[in-house]
Amino acid sequence: MLFCLSNLLYSALWVVFTRRGGGEEVKSSRRVKVSVSEWSSAGGAVSPIDCRYREMTRELSLYFSEDALIRYRLRVEAEYLRLVLGRVAPQLVEKASAVLDEAVSEASSSVVEEVKKIEAETRHDVEAVVRFLKKRLEERGFAEAARLVHIGLTSEDVNNLAHSLALRDSITQVIAPEMELLLKELAAHAYRERWTAMLARTHGRPAVPTTLGKELAVHAYRLLNSLRRVGEARLPGKVSGAVGTYAGLVEVFGEEALEVSERFVKSLGLVHWLATKQTVPHDDVSRLLYELALSSNILVDLCRDLWLLSMLGLIYPRPHGVGSSTMPQKSNPVELENAEGNLEVASNMLSFLASRLLLSRLQRDLSDSTIRRNYGVALAHLLIGVRNLRAFLRRMEIDREEVRRDLERHPEALSEAVQIRARLRGVDLLEEIRALGTGDTSYLERLRRLLEGRGLSASEIIPEAAEKYLGLAPLVAELVSRLVKS
């Protein structure tokens, strides 16, 4: 194992050295430090999210980067200190608040860099934030306020709130709006194609007529309901101390400790959890992640249906870029395939995160910490999938002639209507129609002879066209479209 890792490291460094040396191999046993900018410019990012898909997922760095986590922690510490000062040193609240506001609002790269330098010494990320805030207050002449930073808290009090805020903000500001745009575009297609009759397939085989609009509406309705549940989700927060006994808070706030804790958590827009270990139980987070995993799988299903319609030649993507390095005629549904892959990654990651976060050992272990740092990774794959799906819908065309021919090639698709209408007239022809087999050019003629032989009027029983046997398909598409609009 160590031998393989050392070879991989050597190979990576060799690539960097080669690129720097204009193609000449640079042999050196020295350890070389490669800056982030140099490494990124060399295409050295391990994750495609940070390289190939960087532009597509850039907004999520506002919520899930290391810088963002530091800013969220600063916000929590600052808001809590304001609360403490109001209780212990109310004369400092107004003036110290200005320093706290400045520290949070100006949490620039220089601030983050300073916090990271402190962390290099402490080897504790939350302690680094605490020391930075204390130092900033002391520099501005508020030593009395500085000694109260983080009092009564444990680091997980800060972390759980920071992660919940980041997750909530990223979903409300980026993920949900992007999914809502996809939903609206999908519903618009469903409404536009509500009367576009097409052949439905069950088990991959010809079934009965449907409409393209109704089929798209099925996916839109599923996504609509899933997004409603995402929108209803409320994320948890806790401020209960080292093992959830509130002991530290009681020292600071006395008998009001529980009330203060609840009020503080709610002031951040989170749901207060009464009974906790050192970590807040992640039940509510898991429900949200499971729902997002469900949304991802709903969209995978949409990708596959659209891909199959493309394979059948019923829809196609307008040419865009190079479809093949060797076949000039190709225009491929690459956005669908890219979306499907990323959505499957998202679904699996979100499901794993959701289930694993429900477990902990006694009052605390750190396994959930590294897991929570992957919220952004899972959501980034979801975002890539959604945006690629939207891109495909924008260049999707319908080959209406092929849709019509596909229906006409399978007149047996009307056999359900025939057997139902015959039975309503007192004649059961189900087995005899089944014996006619699948459709060909003579199918309708054989069907007419069968009906007339049983004293039935073929013109009354056989639908004039597939469009005459669509049931409520157009209405379903229209109703779903209205629901999405509302």
PyMOL commands that set and color helices and strands:
alter all, ss='L'
color gray80, all
select helices_A, chain A and resi 2-20+36-41+48-50+54-64+66-88+90-105+109-122+125-139+143-146+155-192+212-232+247-267+283-311+334-356+367-372+375-394+400-408+411-424+430-435+443-453+458-461+466-468+473-485
alter helices_A, ss='H'
color red, helices_A
select strands_A, chain A and resi 197-202+205-211+236-237+271-272+315-317+396-398
alter strands_A, ss='S'
color yellow, strands_A
deselect
rebuild
show_as cartoon
